[in-house]
């Protein structure tokens, strides 16, 4: 779902549009033959095409078109995901969380900040276990890395709204999750640690020696991980 490596978004848009039309034709044929499972399976693939188109439009600065396609992607996927065999209401696909995050980002880029925050909160709820089961507590994330991604998106929204205490909570929770599921030298940890340090330091009214020391330690962690990453990259070349 991440298309940042693409350079020619206009050409990519044509490719994804062809993919969308081809999948719609398959859906039409399957509907005529009353193949409900096939309709749903291809519809979920159609949702991915819609999301890819949304990302292209966003990179081309056509934000309203991006928002339209991102919303369609989420709606299509949610409508059809549980018709697919071996999937039930407790099985929330990671792809849906990714699509939901992308929709929130599209809202945010269109300056619909309040709606974006609500979408991120809905995504967090969607990505949480509703009840305790098999040793997992209610409220724990189903897909931890996607949960951390949503937390950082919401944290950025709070930060831009000058709600620094709320932003700190989001980044602190995201860092805790990533440190539990990723290698300790992962660059995502460095990015979140650096952001958290910045947010802590900007809250001068809450400044204490302990909090300042924590911020400095986070900066050092981020710098160490980044330095090691650069060394590995040079060695690989």
KEVEXBA-641801 format. One line per 3 residues: their letters; for each residue x, y, z of N, C-alpha, C. Coordinates in steps of 0.05 Angstrom, whole numbers, m for minus. Layout:
a = X:Y:Z:X:Y:Z:X:Y:Z; ...;
//
This chain:
xxx = 16:m24:0:0:0:0:17:25:0; 43:23:5:60:47:6:72:51:m22; 65:73:m35:73:79:m62:94:101:m64;
xxx = 108:107:m42:127:129:m42:150:125:m61; 156:100:m68:179:94:m85:172:100:m114; 147:104:m121:139:110:m149:146:139:m155;
xxx = 158:143:m179:166:170:m187:145:183:m206; 135:167:m225:116:177:m245:87:169:m236; 75:187:m220:48:180:m210:27:182:m231;
xxx = 31:198:m251:11:200:m272:9:174:m288; 32:162:m294:33:136:m308:22:114:m290; 29:115:m264:20:95:m245:m11:97:m243;
xxx = m21:121:m243:m50:125:m241:m65:111:m264; m54:113:m288:m66:99:m311:m66:69:m307; m44:58:m296:m42:30:m291:m62:21:m271;
xxx = m64:36:m249:m83:28:m227:m112:31:m236; m117:51:m254:m144:54:m264:m152:30:m282; m133:21:m298:m138:m3:m314:m144:m27:m296;
xxx = m128:m30:m275:m132:m52:m256:m160:m50:m243; m168:m26:m236:m195:m21:m224:m217:m30:m243; m214:m22:m269:m235:m28:m288:m236:m58:m294;
xxx = m212:m71:m295:m211:m100:m299:m225:m115:m276; m219:m106:m252:m232:m119:m229:m262:m115:m228; m271:m91:m237:m299:m86:m238:m313:m104:m258;
xxx = m300:m110:m281:m311:m128:m301:m314:m156:m290; m293:m165:m275:m295:m191:m262:m318:m192:m242; m322:m171:m227:m344:m169:m208:m371:m171:m223;
xxx = m374:m156:m245:m399:m157:m261:m405:m185:m270; m385:m199:m281:m389:m226:m291:m397:m245:m268; m383:m242:m245:m388:m259:m222:m417:m254:m211;
xxx = m425:m229:m212:m452:m222:m203:m473:m235:m221; m468:m235:m247:m487:m247:m266:m490:m277:m261; m468:m289:m252:m468:m318:m247:m475:m325:m218;
xxx = m481:m303:m203:m488:m306:m174:m466:m320:m158; m441:m313:m164:m418:m324:m150:m411:m304:m127; m425:m306:m105:m422:m286:m84:m394:m285:m72;
xxx = m382:m308:m67:m355:m307:m55:m335:m295:m74; m337:m301:m100:m319:m289:m120:m323:m259:m121; m348:m250:m120:m354:m221:m120:m339:m208:m97;
xxx = m341:m220:m73:m329:m208:m50:m298:m209:m51; m287:m231:m60:m258:m233:m62:m247:m212:m81; m259:m209:m104:m250:m189:m124:m256:m161:m114;
xxx = m278:m157:m100:m284:m131:m89:m263:m122:m69; m253:m140:m53:m231:m134:m34:m206:m125:m49; m201:m138:m72:m179:m130:m89:m184:m103:m102;
xxx = m209:m98:m109:m217:m72:m120:m212:m50:m99; m216:m56:m74:m211:m36:m53:m181:m28:m53; m164:m47:m58:m135:m41:m59:m129:m22:m83;
xxx = m142:m28:m106:m138:m10:m129:m148:18:m123; m170:20:m110:m181:47:m102:m161:62:m84; m149:47:m65:m130:59:m47:m105:68:m62;
xxx = m96:52:m81:m72:59:m96:m77:84:m113; m101:86:m124:m109:110:m139:m110:134:m121; m120:130:m97:m122:152:m77:m94:162:m71;
xxx = m75:144:m67:m48:153:m60:m35:168:m83; m40:159:m108:m29:173:m131:m40:202:m132; m67:204:m129:m79:231:m129:m68:248:m107;
xxx = m63:237:m84:m51:252:m62:m24:263:m69; m7:245:m81:20:254:m88:19:274:m111; m2:274:m126:m6:294:m148:m20:319:m138;
xxx = m25:321:m112:m37:344:m99:m67:347:m107; m79:326:m117:m108:327:m122:m122:314:m98; m124:329:m77:m131:318:m51:m160:309:m49;
xxx = m179:324:m62:m207:316:m60:m212:290:m74; m198:286:m97:m201:260:m111:m189:238:m94; m167:244:m81:m154:224:m64:m173:216:m41;
xxx = m185:236:m29:m204:230:m7:m228:213:m17; m238:220:m40:m261:205:m52:m254:175:m55; m231:170:m67:m223:142:m73:m215:127:m47;
xxx = m203:141:m28:m195:128:m3:m220:119:12; m240:136:13:m266:129:26:m279:105:12; m279:106:m14:m291:84:m29:m277:57:m23;
xxx = m250:58:m21:m235:34:m15:m243:22:12; m245:39:32:m253:29:59:m281:18:58; m299:32:45:m327:23:45:m330:m3:30;
xxx = m317:m6:7:m319:m31:m8:m308:m54:7; m284:m50:20:m272:m72:34:m289:m81:58; m300:m62:73:m316:m68:96:m341:m83:88;
xxx = m352:m76:65:m377:m88:56:m373:m118:49; m349:m124:39:m346:m151:28:m327:m169:44; m313:m159:64:m291:m175:76:m302:m200:90;
xxx = m325:m200:102:m334:m222:118:m349:m244:101; m352:m238:75:m364:m259:58:m343:m279:49; m317:m270:50:m295:m287:43:m294:m311:63;
xxx = m290:m336:53:m290:m359:71:m269:m357:93; m274:m370:116:m255:m371:138:m250:m344:151; m269:m326:148:m266:m300:160:m291:m294:176;
xxx = m288:m285:201:m312:m279:217:m308:m251:229; m327:m243:245:m327:m215:255:m305:m210:275; m292:m231:285:m270:m227:304:m244:m226:289;
xxx = m244:m232:263:m220:m232:247:m219:m206:231; m206:m186:242:m204:m160:228:m179:m160:211; m182:m160:184:m158:m161:167:m140:m137:171;
xxx = m114:m142:170:m95:m120:172:m98:m100:149; m106:m110:126:m110:m93:103:m131:m72:109; m152:m79:123:m173:m60:129:m162:m38:147;
xxx = m145:m45:166:m133:m25:183:m116:m6:167; m100:m17:148:m84:0:131:m101:19:114; m122:8:103:m141:25:87:m153:47:104;
xxx = m161:40:128:m173:59:147:m154:81:154; m128:73:159:m108:93:164:m104:112:141; m104:101:116:m100:117:92:m123:137:89;
xxx = m147:128:95:m171:146:94:m168:169:114; m159:162:138:m155:183:158:m134:203:149; m113:194:136:m92:212:126:m103:230:104;
xxx = m120:218:86:m132:234:65:m149:256:76; m165:250:97:m181:270:110:m163:292:122; m141:284:134:m123:303:146:m111:322:126;
xxx = m102:310:103:m90:326:82:m110:345:69; m136:339:71:m156:357:60:m166:377:81; m150:379:103:m156:398:124:m182:392:139;
xxx = m190:367:138:m213:358:153:m202:346:179; m190:362:196:m174:353:218:m191:338:239; m214:350:246:m231:337:266:m241:310:256;
xxx = m250:309:231:m259:283:220:m236:263:219; m212:273:213:m189:255:212:m183:243:239; m185:259:260:m180:249:287:m201:228:294;
xxx = m226:233:287:m247:213:293:m242:187:278; m232:190:253:m227:166:237:m204:150:249; m183:164:259:m161:150:272:m170:135:297;
xxx = m188:149:312:m199:136:337:m215:111:330; m231:113:308:m247:90:299:m228:67:291; m206:74:278:m187:54:269:m174:40:293;
xxx = m168:55:314:m157:43:339:m176:24:351; m202:32:352:m222:15:363:m226:m11:346; m226:m7:320:m229:m29:301:m206:m49:305;
xxx = m182:m39:311:m158:m55:314:m153:m65:342; m174:m66:359:m171:m74:386:m189:m98:392; m179:m117:408:m196:m139:417:m219:m129:434;
xxx = m243:m138:428:m266:m129:443:m270:m143:469; m258:m167:472:m262:m182:497:m236:m198:502; m232:m205:527:m209:m221:535:m212:m250:524;
xxx = m191:m261:513:m193:m287:502:m165:m299:498; m161:m324:506:m135:m337:502:m111:m322:513; m115:m310:536:m93:m295:549:m89:m267:539;
xxx = m105:m258:520:m103:m231:509:m125:m214:522; m116:m191:533:m135:m173:547:m152:m157:527; m176:m151:535:m193:m133:519:m179:m106:515;
xxx = m180:m95:492:m167:m70:486:m139:m72:475; m128:m96:476:m101:m100:464:m103:m99:434; m82:m89:420:m83:m87:391:m83:m114:377;
xxx = m98:m117:356:m98:m141:340:m74:m142:322; m68:m119:309:m45:m117:292:m27:m94:303; m8:m101:320:7:m81:336:21:m59:319;
xxx = 34:m66:297:48:m46:282:29:m26:269; 6:m36:258:m14:m18:247:m26:m1:269; m29:m12:293:m39:3:316:m20:26:323;
xxx = 6:20:322:26:41:328:25:63:306; 21:54:281:19:74:259:m5:93:264; m28:82:272:m51:99:277:m46:118:301;
xxx = m32:107:321:m26:124:344:m8:148:336; 11:143:318:29:165:310:13:185:293; m5:175:275:m21:194:260:m38:211:278;
xxx = m50:199:298:m66:214:317:m49:233:333; m25:224:340:m6:240:355:2:265:339; 7:262:313:13:285:296:m10:305:296;
xxx = m34:294:294:m58:311:293:m60:327:320; m56:314:342:m56:328:368:m34:349:369; m11:342:359:12:360:360:6:385:344;
xxx = m5:382:320:m12:405:303:m34:422:316; m51:409:332:m72:424:346:m62:436:373; m36:434:378:m24:444:402:m33:429:427;
xxx = m43:404:424:m51:388:446:m28:369:453; m7:381:465:18:367:468:17:343:488; 1:346:509:0:323:528:m13:299:514;
xxx = m34:304:498:m47:282:484:m28:270:463; m13:288:450:6:279:430:28:261:443; 37:270:466:57:254:480:47:226:487;
xxx = 22:224:496:10:198:503:10:180:478; 3:191:455:1:174:431:29:164:423; 49:182:423:76:174:415:89:155:435;
xxx = 82:160:460:93:143:481:82:114:479; 56:112:473:44:86:469:54:72:444; 58:88:423:68:77:398:96:66:402;
xxx = 113:81:416:140:72:420:141:46:437; 124:45:457:123:21:474:115:m4:457; 96:0:439:88:m23:422:110:m31:403;
xxx = 122:m11:390:143:m18:370:167:m31:383; 174:m22:407:197:m34:421:191:m63:428; 166:m70:430:159:m97:437:158:m116:413;
xxx = 153:m105:389:149:m122:366:171:m119:344; 188:m99:346:208:m94:326:236:m99:338; 256:m104:320:284:m105:330:291:m78:343;
xxx = 309:m79:363:315:m54:378:328:m33:361; 340:m40:338:353:m21:322:337:m13:297; 311:m17:298:294:m11:275:290:20:273;
xxx = 290:30:248:289:58:244:262:70:252; 240:54:252:215:65:261:216:73:291; 232:58:306:235:64:334:251:90:337;
xxx = 271:94:320:286:119:321:268:143:315; 251:141:294:233:163:287:214:170:309; 202:150:322:183:155:343:197:167:368;
xxx = 220:156:374:235:165:398:243:195:394; 251:202:370:259:229:364:235:248:367; 212:240:356:188:256:358:179:259:387;
xxx = 180:238:402:172:239:430:189:257:446; 215:256:441:234:274:455:227:303:449; 221:309:424:214:337:416:190:346:431;
xxx = 169:329:432:144:337:445:149:341:475; 165:324:488:170:327:516:184:354:521; 204:361:505:219:385:509:203:410:504;
xxx = 183:408:487:167:432:481:147:439:503; 142:420:521:123:425:543:139:437:567; 147:461:564:165:474:583:151:477:611;
xxx = 125:480:610:110:482:635:110:457:652; 116:434:639:118:408:653:147:399:657; 165:417:652:193:409:652:202:402:681;
xxx = 215:378:683:228:370:707:254:357:699; 272:354:718:298:341:712:294:313:701; 275:299:712:269:272:703:259:271:674;
xxx = 240:288:668:229:289:641:250:298:620; 267:317:628:288:327:610:308:305:605; 315:290:626:334:268:623:323:246:605;
xxx = 297:241:608:283:222:590:285:231:561; 280:256:556:281:267:529:309:264:517; 329:270:533:356:267:524:363:238:517;
xxx = 354:220:534:359:192:529:345:182:503; 321:193:498:307:186:473:322:197:449; 333:221:451:349:232:429:373:215:424;
xxx = 386:207:445:410:190:442:403:164:429; 381:152:438:372:126:426:367:130:396; 353:151:388:347:156:360:373:160:344;
xxx = 392:175:355:417:180:341:434:155:338; 434:138:359:449:113:357:438:95:336; 411:92:336:398:74:316:403:85:288;
xxx = 401:111:285:405:123:258:434:120:249; 452:123:267:481:120:260:487:91:252; 476:72:266:480:44:260:467:37:233;
xxx = 444:49:228:430:44:203:447:54:179; 459:78:182:475:89:160:500:72:155; 512:61:177:535:44:174:527:18:158;
xxx = 505:6:166:496:m18:152:490:m12:122; 478:11:117:471:18:89:497:21:73; 517:34:84:543:37:70:556:10:65;
xxx = 555:m8:84:567:m34:81:553:m51:60; 527:m48:58:511:m62:38:517:m53:10; 525:m28:7:532:m17:m19:559:m28:m28;
//
